[in-house]
Amino acid sequence: VISDYLTRAGYAVLRLDDRGTAKSTGDFRASGLAEFTTDALAAVAWLKARADVQPRHIGILGHSEGGCVGPLAAVRSDDVGFVIMLAGPAQPFDELLTEQSAGLMRVQGAPESVIAANSEMSRQAFAILRQEPDNAKAQTRLQQVSAEWRSKQPELAAQFDAELPGLLKPEFRSLFAYSAAETLGKLRC
């Protein structure tokens, strides 16, 4: 809808597939913000080379994770003339996830005691992810967190166990390393 609106308003729009989708190459599961930023900059370079695009007016509109990619690309390249962030994070990722999870649990009617337990378990897990770059060691420590919570909150521990592989993916890890304040402070467009 947004692409259609912008096109009708006279903007050239290039939408990117995730790596490995349709005819694009790469492995999305093995990628993080650095790779997604490189992809965005490749798209900017492709647009810049087109005769029907004004090279000094190329920008990046990103939603959610794309709200990280746009600023990261703009910091790396003077070819990015503007950035539009739609629901892009402006706070540390672990804080954002904890708030989102608590809000979702409240809407679903979870008791405050369960929400507090989930927030504490997440805080412990996120601290491990920030401190331990080695996935095998991080996984062992995360499994210990789950084991400690199993007797107190078995359902939360089971959910945590199911989510554990996703916590160790490059994409998730890169979001933990992303500093919105630092990146946004470097923007000059």
ROVOVO-918304 format. One line per field, with one value per residue (C-alpha): residue number from 0; residue in one letter; x, y, z. Coordinates in nm, 4 decimals. Layout:
BEGIN
k = [NUM; ...];
r = [A; ...];
x = [X; ...];
y = [Y; ...];
z = [Z; ...];
END
This chain:
BEGIN
k = [0; 1; 2; 3; 4; 5; 6; 7; 8; 9; 10; 11; 12; 13; 14; 15; 16; 17; 18; 19; 20; 21; 22; 23; 24; 25; 26; 27; 28; 29; 30; 31; 32; 33; 34; 35; 36; 37; 38; 39; 40; 41; 42; 43; 44; 45; 46; 47; 48; 49; 50; 51; 52; 53; 54; 55; 56; 57; 58; 59; 60; 61; 62; 63; 64; 65; 66; 67; 68; 69; 70; 71; 72; 73; 74; 75; 76; 77; 78; 79; 80; 81; 82; 83; 84; 85; 86; 87; 88; 89; 90; 91; 92; 93; 94; 95; 96; 97; 98; 99; 100; 101; 102; 103; 104; 105; 106; 107; 108; 109; 110; 111; 112; 113; 114; 115; 116; 117; 118; 119; 120; 121; 122; 123; 124; 125; 126; 127; 128; 129; 130; 131; 132; 133; 134; 135; 136; 137; 138; 139; 140; 141; 142; 143; 144; 145; 146; 147; 148; 149; 150; 151; 152; 153; 154; 155; 156; 157; 158; 159; 160; 161; 162; 163; 164; 165; 166; 167; 168; 169; 170; 171; 172; 173; 174; 175; 176; 177; 178; 179; 180; 181; 182; 183; 184; 185; 186; 187; 188];
r = [V; I; S; D; Y; L; T; R; A; G; Y; A; V; L; R; L; D; D; R; G; T; A; K; S; T; G; D; F; R; A; S; G; L; A; E; F; T; T; D; A; L; A; A; V; A; W; L; K; A; R; A; D; V; Q; P; R; H; I; G; I; L; G; H; S; E; G; G; C; V; G; P; L; A; A; V; R; S; D; D; V; G; F; V; I; M; L; A; G; P; A; Q; P; F; D; E; L; L; T; E; Q; S; A; G; L; M; R; V; Q; G; A; P; E; S; V; I; A; A; N; S; E; M; S; R; Q; A; F; A; I; L; R; Q; E; P; D; N; A; K; A; Q; T; R; L; Q; Q; V; S; A; E; W; R; S; K; Q; P; E; L; A; A; Q; F; D; A; E; L; P; G; L; L; K; P; E; F; R; S; L; F; A; Y; S; A; A; E; T; L; G; K; L; R; C];
x = [0.0000; 0.2786; 0.4729; 0.1616; 0.0903; 0.4469; 0.4540; 0.1276; 0.2792; 0.5701; 0.8368; 1.0402; 1.0104; 1.2316; 1.1152; 1.3637; 1.2950; 1.4695; 1.7842; 1.6999; 1.3416; 1.2212; 1.5260; 1.7419; 2.0510; 2.1907; 2.0742; 1.8430; 1.8889; 2.2654; 2.2347; 2.2065; 2.1940; 2.5375; 2.4276; 2.0880; 2.2613; 2.4928; 2.1845; 2.0234; 2.3393; 2.3530; 1.9972; 2.0969; 2.3927; 2.1630; 1.9162; 2.1935; 2.3106; 1.9657; 1.9047; 1.5418; 1.6339; 1.7696; 2.0786; 2.0813; 1.7226; 1.7539; 1.6302; 1.5456; 1.2115; 1.2250; 0.9735; 1.0715; 1.4059; 1.4250; 1.4150; 1.7626; 1.8876; 1.7990; 2.0017; 2.2915; 2.3046; 2.2834; 2.5726; 2.7850; 2.6980; 2.6523; 2.4379; 2.1441; 1.9658; 1.6983; 1.5711; 1.2128; 1.1727; 0.8344; 0.8254; 1.2044; 1.3594; 1.4938; 1.5784; 1.7924; 1.6451; 1.6237; 1.4169; 1.1902; 1.1319; 1.0619; 0.8060; 0.6401; 0.6181; 0.4694; 0.2138; 0.1123; 0.0801; -0.1387; -0.3704; -0.3976; -0.4977; -0.1840; -0.1476; 0.1074; 0.3089; 0.3574; 0.4429; 0.7018; 0.8503; 0.8702; 1.0394; 1.2952; 1.3672; 1.4087; 1.6389; 1.8603; 1.8632; 1.9344; 2.2235; 2.3765; 2.3314; 2.5051; 2.7921; 2.8619; 2.9462; 3.0079; 2.6788; 2.7629; 2.8517; 2.5513; 2.3224; 2.4545; 2.3984; 2.0509; 1.9569; 2.0645; 1.8293; 1.5461; 1.6256; 1.6238; 1.2791; 1.1258; 1.0114; 0.8759; 0.7163; 0.7062; 0.4961; 0.7268; 1.0324; 0.8812; 0.8072; 1.1600; 1.3045; 1.1055; 1.2331; 1.5950; 1.7233; 1.5930; 1.7792; 2.1100; 2.0467; 2.2717; 1.9734; 1.8670; 2.2240; 2.2829; 1.9744; 2.1211; 2.4429; 2.2568; 2.2627; 1.9849; 2.1106; 2.4632; 2.3510; 2.0880; 2.3418; 2.5661; 2.2964; 2.3669; 2.0796];
y = [0.0000; 0.2419; 0.1566; 0.2098; 0.5431; 0.6670; 0.5523; 0.7342; 1.0442; 1.0328; 0.8533; 0.5679; 0.2727; -0.0336; -0.3014; -0.5628; -0.9288; -1.0939; -1.2815; -1.6165; -1.5186; -1.5705; -1.5208; -1.3380; -1.5129; -1.5498; -1.7159; -1.5064; -1.7384; -1.6791; -1.3013; -1.0072; -0.6292; -0.6012; -0.8149; -0.6452; -0.3066; -0.4241; -0.5346; -0.1933; -0.0157; -0.2396; -0.1293; 0.2373; 0.1886; 0.0217; 0.3092; 0.5677; 0.4185; 0.4503; 0.7444; 0.7774; 0.8270; 1.1472; 1.0168; 1.2882; 1.2070; 0.8389; 0.7399; 0.4327; 0.3634; 0.0786; -0.0791; -0.2391; -0.4089; -0.2015; 0.0964; -0.0184; -0.0926; 0.2505; 0.4506; 0.2024; 0.2386; 0.6183; 0.6286; 0.4231; 0.6081; 0.9684; 0.8327; 0.7932; 1.1286; 1.0528; 0.7845; 0.7121; 0.4832; 0.3170; 0.1599; 0.1414; 0.0854; 0.3842; 0.1982; -0.1079; -0.4194; -0.6126; -0.3333; -0.3201; -0.6969; -0.7043; -0.4226; -0.5791; -0.9184; -0.7729; -0.5743; -0.8775; -1.0917; -0.8254; -0.8118; -1.1906; -1.1674; -1.3095; -1.2412; -0.9761; -1.2399; -1.4380; -1.1214; -1.0297; -1.3810; -1.3683; -1.0270; -1.1549; -1.4681; -1.2512; -1.0125; -1.3057; -1.4462; -1.1108; -1.0472; -1.3764; -1.2859; -0.9507; -1.1041; -1.4294; -1.4104; -1.7864; -1.9536; -2.2912; -2.1312; -1.8999; -2.1955; -2.3832; -2.0818; -2.0198; -2.3819; -2.3309; -2.0314; -2.2447; -2.5258; -2.2807; -2.1519; -2.4910; -2.5576; -2.2027; -2.1394; -2.4610; -2.3129; -2.0122; -2.2397; -2.4606; -2.1567; -2.0300; -2.3666; -2.3486; -1.9953; -2.0662; -2.1581; -1.8279; -1.6326; -1.7578; -1.6702; -1.4049; -1.1768; -1.1772; -1.1419; -0.8438; -0.6690; -0.6996; -0.5369; -0.2511; 0.0809; 0.3033; 0.6036; 0.5686; 0.5114; 0.7860; 1.0242; 0.9728; 1.0469; 1.3495; 1.3241];
z = [0.0000; 0.0888; -0.2298; -0.4400; -0.2713; -0.3219; -0.6846; -0.7554; -0.5945; -0.8424; -0.6415; -0.7865; -0.5473; -0.5232; -0.2798; -0.1638; -0.0959; 0.1948; 0.1012; -0.0553; -0.1432; -0.5007; -0.7260; -0.4733; -0.3470; 0.0008; 0.3182; 0.5327; 0.8321; 0.8335; 0.8011; 1.0342; 1.0207; 0.8569; 0.5614; 0.5351; 0.5333; 0.2546; 0.0593; 0.1077; -0.0088; -0.3179; -0.3949; -0.3492; -0.5877; -0.8432; -0.8214; -0.8422; -1.1737; -1.3336; -1.5682; -1.4513; -1.0825; -0.9299; -0.7486; -0.4824; -0.3819; -0.2978; 0.0458; 0.2477; 0.4115; 0.6593; 0.8931; 1.2244; 1.1570; 0.8390; 1.0746; 1.1858; 0.8351; 0.6927; 0.9452; 0.9321; 0.5534; 0.5730; 0.8213; 0.5794; 0.2579; 0.1522; -0.1331; 0.1090; 0.1057; 0.3639; 0.5969; 0.6982; 0.9986; 1.0489; 1.3944; 1.3981; 1.7379; 1.9278; 2.2472; 2.3210; 2.1649; 2.4920; 2.6519; 2.3487; 2.3470; 2.7194; 2.6892; 2.3836; 2.5508; 2.8709; 2.6719; 2.4684; 2.7799; 2.9471; 2.6457; 2.6616; 3.0293; 3.1908; 3.5636; 3.6622; 3.8497; 3.5263; 3.3329; 3.5970; 3.5861; 3.2058; 3.2208; 3.4713; 3.2687; 2.9576; 3.1462; 3.2450; 2.8917; 2.7290; 2.9687; 2.8559; 2.4895; 2.5453; 2.7445; 2.5590; 2.1864; 2.1559; 2.0614; 2.2181; 2.5505; 2.5318; 2.4614; 2.7644; 2.9871; 2.8420; 2.9075; 3.2694; 3.2953; 3.1622; 3.4067; 3.6994; 3.5979; 3.5178; 3.8759; 3.9283; 3.5873; 3.3813; 3.0991; 3.0612; 3.0696; 2.7986; 2.5828; 2.6433; 2.5365; 2.2121; 2.1422; 2.2355; 1.8843; 1.7497; 2.0163; 1.8775; 1.5113; 1.3539; 1.2894; 1.6541; 1.7790; 1.5489; 1.6853; 2.0349; 1.9167; 1.7451; 1.9272; 1.7979; 1.9957; 1.8599; 1.5009; 1.4978; 1.6530; 1.3487; 1.0882; 0.8700; 0.6254];
END
